Amino acid sequence: MDSIYRTRMRRFRQWMVDEKIDASFIMMSSDLQYLTGIRRQPHNPTDDDKHADELYGAFISPEGGPLFVVPRMGASSYVRKQAEDKPWIEDIEVVDDGDRLCPVAEDLLDRFGSPRRLGVSGRAWARTLLLFQRVSDEIQFTDASQKIAAMRAVKDANELCVMREAGEMTDRVFAAVLKRLRLGMTEYDIAREVDHQMIICGATGASFHTGITVTGDDIPRRDTQHRNGDTALQPGAVIAFDFGLIWKGYVSDFGRTVFCGEPDEEFKRYHDVVMRAQAEAIEAMESGQITAAGLNRVARSVIEGDGLGQYFTHRLGHGIGIDVHEPPFLYQLDETTLQSGMCFTVEPSIRIPGRVAVRVEDVVQVTDSGGVPLSNFSRDYLVI
Amino acid sequence: MDSIYRTRMRRFRQWMVDEKIDASFIMMSSDLQYLTGIRRQPHNPTDDDKHADELYGAFISPEGGPLFVVPRMGASSYVRKQAEDKPWIEDIEVVDDGDRLCPVAEDLLDRFGSPRRLGVSGRAWARTLLLFQRVSDEIQFTDASQKIAAMRAVKDANELCVMREAGEMTDRVFAAVLKRLRLGMTEYDIAREVDHQMIICGATGASFHTGITVTGDDIPRRDTQHRNGDTALQPGAVIAFDFGLIWKGYVSDFGRTVFCGEPDEEFKRYHDVVMRAQAEAIEAMESGQITAAGLNRVARSVIEGDGLGQYFTHRLGHGIGIDVHEPPFLYQLDETTLQSGMCFTVEPSIRIPGRVAVRVEDVVQVTDSGGVPLSNFSRDYLVI
């Protein structure tokens, strides 16, 4: 594993040299995991500030680093332990609760030659940048995440292997949940079962809040503060699944639609259109042959061809890897050409408010001969 | 409710006038909820980028706004619906998937008189600031969250009422979980039960990842990737609880220690020291009489007085309200004087690695006559 991270950092350093960037500060994030192998903790639902959180990350320069900066409280043992088998981590600087941040930042920037041009994570905090500016008012910032995103977009063999495992686990989670569906279960009950089956499967947890939507003619929906509410399964219900898991630092994202009882012809038609849109898009995912925007058009034109365009209200999908949504994005502004090793969700849908939500979603790997789905649960319409 | 938000915005606007700040951009965040009543969605465990996410927030100036900027996908209906009963929301600008961000940002800044000095959330993204700088290279940023944090620190009567409800709900959740504890349950099983009881109680969900730690002499701990692992309850185990919920946009944070079987004298002593440290701190939380740093010392000196200082490894607590951790913080660098209406967690602990973790935690409101806990479950040592 050693060489993967050294190679990534070498490419990132070359970018800094090319762009005349003196050093970069990458916050504890998916970017930093990608470059160094040190994983962030999953985000909490609400913010949890700790002392020195705005400096929690690593400096890396064309010649030096990565130097990790880590708040002692809650984070230092977490990072130290991960660093044990990673000799490419140059050093770990622990910030104590009693340390004032301005001198700490000054010292850190000084160790990297007082950079004039500093690369920063796209999601670094304003507070981080303002701290660096207090140390030096001449410092200029560049979004380093754009470079790292381009690197992250094309997965290597090891990453693809982990993502395939994540896809297979996701299939197993869905199969286990399907067996446990019963009339009367609410959206919340189903979501809780999904989350539980992920853990049983060995996943770290959900990559995003599991979304279960129960719709159907004559099914009243209560307005709750929860995404997964109290709407219960009854004959004629349509269940839309949207969930994913975290496995070895990579994620999945998956969707299927399940009918409670044989669907009527209209629902079958919606289901068929959505599946055709997905199938045509997957087939078109040939390396070098199509752009992200072009792929979005492929699926959209299928649904529009059936006169249902206004019910497909979102982009076709998104890049996926360490994060559940990462560039490139399958929408009209993204002209990235698809390349072997890129992974995208392909998730067309038809939603008619108050009536039906039909969706499908798989993570699909781009290859020289078209897309290869990493999850493979049946795409026939599913009836319980 | 109307007047609360108008009052808060008036105070924030006065700060802008005083500081010669032309306008502020506050990201969709707890700060924005505080100022306008529009709630953010809870964070997902991994990042979920959408088009225009770096502009998802609101502009507010001494005379204008709040003007919300909202990505159409996934966010516009969420914000629109919340804005329906909030006439103080001036306008909502929806950014379509096809809109390029630089012209959008230029137009927005233009509508606010092309501000030279712009207040920004402390956790606004670097990418947001870089976008604004592309529009105008003369723009200067100020951390507006510091002002909002000072306002947020002192809760008004309505906020205290909601936080008290959150505390009472938390007591009920804990009582329900206690009844369900059985030998053989793992940390994961217990955490899952806690999360479930929160929902049954009506909470939006957990405010942070529920933490259950089972320790005790001769209890082997498996090294897992999960915070809540497979360590199971057995006679002699000590269970440390750390959890909180979200209720009406405010949060709780709570801790107790439970013994499986009557604890020995040594464990009882640890428990007693932790409770004394908390009790003395709560008593000292008198408005105007002590600083955050001073309060930290009060509790620490109790534990140090018993020769156990090295096992109390963290700050005494943190401000809490819309976020689980928010300023002020009960640690040596924070010289804020406690005022009536501030709320803090008071959470001393003793952790002897591989042996025992004893903790207690309550949210405590500062009053003129000392601290008043918002959760009131028994602080005696609990035995199952």
Interface residues (C-beta under 8 A of the other chain):
Chain A: S29 S30 P42 H43 N44 P45 T46 D47 D48 D49 K50 H51 E54 M73 G74 D97 G98 R100 V120 S121 G122 R123 A124 W125 A126 R127 T128 L129 L130 F141 T142 D143 S145 Y188 R192 H196 I199 T204 G205 A206 S207 F208 H209 Q225 H226 I246 V251 T313 H314 R315 H318 I322 D323 V324 H325 E326 P327 F329 Y331 Q332 L333
Chain B: S29 S30 P42 H43 N44 P45 T46 D47 D48 D49 K50 H51 E54 M73 G74 D97 G98 R100 V120 S121 G122 R123 A124 W125 A126 R127 T128 L129 L130 F141 T142 D143 S145 Y188 R192 H196 I199 T204 G205 A206 S207 F208 H209 Q225 H226 I246 V251 T313 H314 R315 H318 I322 D323 V324 H325 E326 P327 F329 Y331 Q332 L333
